[in-house]
Amino acid sequence: MNFLAIIGEALRALRQNRLRTGLTMLGMIIGVAAVVLMLSIGQGAQTKINQTIAEMGSNLFIVVPGATSSGGFSFGSGSIRTLTIHDAQAIAELPIISATAPVISGTAQLNYAAKNWSTIITGTTPDYFSVGNWKIESGTTFTESDLRSANRVVVLGSVTAQNLFGDEDPVGKTIRITNRPFLVVGVLMAKGQSLTGRDQDDNIFIPITTSERQITGNQFPGSIRLMLVQCKSADEMDIAEIEITQLLRQRHRIAKGKENDFTVRNLTALADVATGAAKVMSMVLGAIASVSLLVGGIGIMNIMLVSVTERTREIGIRMAIGANQRAILTQFLLEAMMICFMGGLIGLLLGIGGAWVVSQVADMLIVITLGMIGLAFLFASAVGIFFGFYPAKKAASLKPVDALRYE
Amino acid sequence: MLSIQTNHVGHSLIRIEDISKSYNLQDANGNTITNQVLFNINLTIDQGEFVAIMGHSGSGKSTLMNILGCLDTSTSGSYWLSERNVAKLTNDELARIRNQKIGFVFQGFNLLKRVTALDNVATPLLYAGIGRSQSRKQALELLRRTGLENFAMHQPNQLSGGQQQRVAISRALINQPPLILADEPTGNLDTQTSREIMSLFQQLNRDQGITIVLVTHEDDIAAYAKRLIRLKDGHIIYDKDNNTNTTVDKLSRTFPA
């Protein structure tokens, strides 16, 4: 018997028992839909984290001043102001480093017309925007010359701009920061939340010189709160960390055996941890969904076994008119596989639809990849073959006379 | 014995020697009871014969029929079908023989449920490896000759008993087998329809030389055959020619001319 004809026989058998076929398929549909949905949610979370990390800027170190202690009490990191703008400039000159951005920060009250808003103010250098992967929505960032002259110019985060200006274009307007007039030169594109959930768009940026002299003030002139350091290549992060540490120890004249008065943190390493956690989450979700696929498969085996018993006489007739064991085996196996395949297809569509609904309702990022679709189908076929084989084998190994006599 | 065997080589279609069949059953105490239904049956049927195997229920006639049809195997003895030792054949070869050499007609018709008459008749061709459209074409031609072309798209439960049995006979004939095995083919039919079906068998036997082995417990049905074999309790009681066989020549219906 040729294969096409067997496919036809299997299809017809499925059509003859629409209700049973449909119910069996339901198990498969739910299983595959669950797998696709779970994988797409997991993948979405992973992608979201990767995006956040990319937005944070790549190959980043954050260098903060070290801790000081007095009378046995440690005051925590940053409690002494050992890092300076000059340290940042020196590190920037290392060949392995592409840029550094020193930061001092504080909070400030902003006024524009009748509106006022309080937010974080960051004093930094123009390199901050490239290092931190900030993009400009309108206008420009402040410049090196603004930095040198300590000009009163400000770049607004998108949320701050929205709160102060509403729909108005802020560029070219003057706002007051702690009662001093500042010219708005640019507005940043929105970044959304950071990995820790902080709104990164509610802030303003001014030249570090302006900040130090006019806004935040400084107990120790030239000292900074932290600096961002960007390495040229991801592969050289380890070497860069050693070079930064050595340079700073040298500049700070730290004797051998003494502890650093600063801390270098590799942000990429932190990001790897977050990505790893997301991967584990999506694997766990996938595993849970696979259980429902397994249950669906067992349902298929169950129905196929019942079907073999119920159709024993039919099998006998087919054998009497010339079906060999292979033809019977193939037909039943195909029936199981078709249920899985069709169930898989419907489940896939349902899963994609469900993922869309989740993305709309829960405002989550959902990612569906071709690999995921392939995996769902592979799984569905595997379940079909695995759970279809035993009933098919059972049907094929019946003795013709016993099958025919079955009532 | 040896000389008799060689006499038959070349023209005997069916040759069985010392065929016995027994079943092992468990009684209530778990003891195995052997129930023997056939005792050392010897039988030779030549190409072109029309044989009726008669007997009451429990005589072993259906068991013998199942063995002849390669649906069951004997406990001992040997069976040559077209000079091939059936015991030595693989499952696939047996399936091929059932497909090519034997056409089955059953008491309960045994048509595939919810499958059209046309596809029922065409199915053996599918198992023979012939494509579906070609199979349907041949099946329709056969149904036309049986006068059932208007019922080709009907399912078995939409057909009368006589129509169903004619569909079953068409199915048995589609691969042009040399042998038709009919197990109580008129058991579910009324007298008039039974006569029509039996005349069909007679025509097939007479016009196309198809060997027909009929199993029945009704003497008037057996009377259509040319040779009568009676079984009782697993033994052949007699095996004789039927010189006074019934013929239904007056029937207008013609079958494969």
Chai-1 contact restraints between the chains, C-beta under 6 A:
chainA,res_idxA,chainB,res_idxB,connection_type,confidence,min_distance_angstrom,max_distance_angstrom,comment,restraint_id
A,M1,B,L126,contact,1.0,0.0,6.0,A-B,restraint_1
A,M1,B,Y127,contact,1.0,0.0,6.0,A-B,restraint_2
A,M1,B,G129,contact,1.0,0.0,6.0,A-B,restraint_3
A,N2,B,G129,contact,1.0,0.0,6.0,A-B,restraint_4
A,A5,B,L126,contact,1.0,0.0,6.0,A-B,restraint_5
A,A5,B,R132,contact,1.0,0.0,6.0,A-B,restraint_6
A,Q16,B,R114,contact,1.0,0.0,6.0,A-B,restraint_7
A,I317,B,N110,contact,1.0,0.0,6.0,A-B,restraint_8
A,A320,B,R98,contact,1.0,0.0,6.0,A-B,restraint_9
A,A320,B,F104,contact,1.0,0.0,6.0,A-B,restraint_10
A,I321,B,T123,contact,1.0,0.0,6.0,A-B,restraint_11
A,I321,B,P124,contact,1.0,0.0,6.0,A-B,restraint_12
A,G322,B,A95,contact,1.0,0.0,6.0,A-B,restraint_13
A,G322,B,R98,contact,1.0,0.0,6.0,A-B,restraint_14
A,G322,B,N99,contact,1.0,0.0,6.0,A-B,restraint_15
A,G322,B,P124,contact,1.0,0.0,6.0,A-B,restraint_16
A,G322,B,Y127,contact,1.0,0.0,6.0,A-B,restraint_17
A,A323,B,Y127,contact,1.0,0.0,6.0,A-B,restraint_18
A,N324,B,D92,contact,1.0,0.0,6.0,A-B,restraint_19
A,N324,B,A95,contact,1.0,0.0,6.0,A-B,restraint_20
A,Q325,B,N91,contact,1.0,0.0,6.0,A-B,restraint_21
A,P400,B,L71,contact,1.0,0.0,6.0,A-B,restraint_22
A,V401,B,N66,contact,1.0,0.0,6.0,A-B,restraint_23
A,V401,B,L71,contact,1.0,0.0,6.0,A-B,restraint_24
A,V401,B,D72,contact,1.0,0.0,6.0,A-B,restraint_25
